[in-house]
């Protein structure tokens, strides 16, 4: 079942989306639908977001990061800047 959805977007974005859709012989509505279909997928009762390959590379990168190291770095950095 299709249902109407109103979006408020920057005018420039709308024009670029229309041009992009026209180049691909489709509509902005179909592009938006395809986008949301691609980025969300059902997994049981939980909705999960599908991340791009670039984003996937960064997931978990900071799991082993020590917050204390970061705080010490900031303290040293700002002490050096103030002298």
C-alpha positions as a printed Julia matrix, in Angstrom:
83×3 Matrix{Float64}:
  0.0     0.0     0.0
  1.4     3.38   -0.99
  0.97    6.36    1.28
  1.86   10.04    0.86
  4.84   11.47    2.75
  5.77   15.16    2.78
  9.44   16.06    3.19
 10.95   19.49    3.66
 14.3    19.74    1.91
 16.61   22.46    0.7
 15.5    23.69   -2.73
 18.89   22.88   -4.26
 18.71   19.31   -2.97
 15.24   18.9    -4.48
 16.41   20.13   -7.88
 19.44   17.84   -7.84
 17.27   14.9    -6.79
 14.84   15.59   -9.64
 17.7    15.76  -12.15
 19.24   12.58  -10.75
 15.89   10.78  -10.97
 15.27   12.0   -14.52
 18.72   10.76  -15.63
 17.75    7.33  -14.32
 14.22    7.39  -15.73
 12.61    7.17  -12.29
 10.92    9.47   -9.78
 12.18   11.11   -6.6
  9.56    9.1    -4.71
 11.0     5.85   -6.04
 14.53    6.98   -5.15
 13.47    7.79   -1.59
 11.64    4.47   -1.3
 14.68    2.58   -2.63
 16.95    4.44   -0.21
 14.88    3.61    2.85
 14.48    0.04    1.67
 18.26   -0.26    1.31
 19.22    1.3     4.65
 16.72   -0.56    6.77
 16.14   -4.25    6.98
 14.03   -6.21    9.42
 15.75   -8.63   11.76
 13.06  -10.15   13.96
 11.42   -7.32   15.88
 14.53   -5.16   15.57
 15.15   -2.77   12.69
 18.8    -2.6    11.74
 20.54    0.02    9.66
 22.71   -1.13    6.78
 25.96    0.83    6.81
 28.05    1.69    3.78
 31.37   -0.11    3.26
 33.23    3.01    4.4
 31.22    3.23    7.62
 31.65   -0.51    8.24
 35.44    0.01    8.25
 35.18    2.32   11.25
 32.79    0.28   13.38
 34.67   -1.02   16.41
 37.88    0.88   15.67
 37.87    2.58   19.08
 36.76   -0.4    21.18
 40.24   -0.76   22.7
 40.78    2.99   23.09
 41.62    4.11   26.62
 39.68    7.2    27.66
 42.45    8.05   30.13
 44.97    8.27   27.28
 42.69   10.67   25.44
 42.24   12.88   28.52
 46.01   12.95   29.13
 46.57   13.89   25.49
 44.11   16.79   25.76
 45.64   18.02   29.03
 49.15   17.97   27.53
 47.97   19.62   24.34
 46.24   22.48   26.13
 49.09   22.95   28.59
 51.51   23.31   25.66
 49.21   25.8    23.93
 48.92   27.97   27.03
 52.69   28.3    27.49
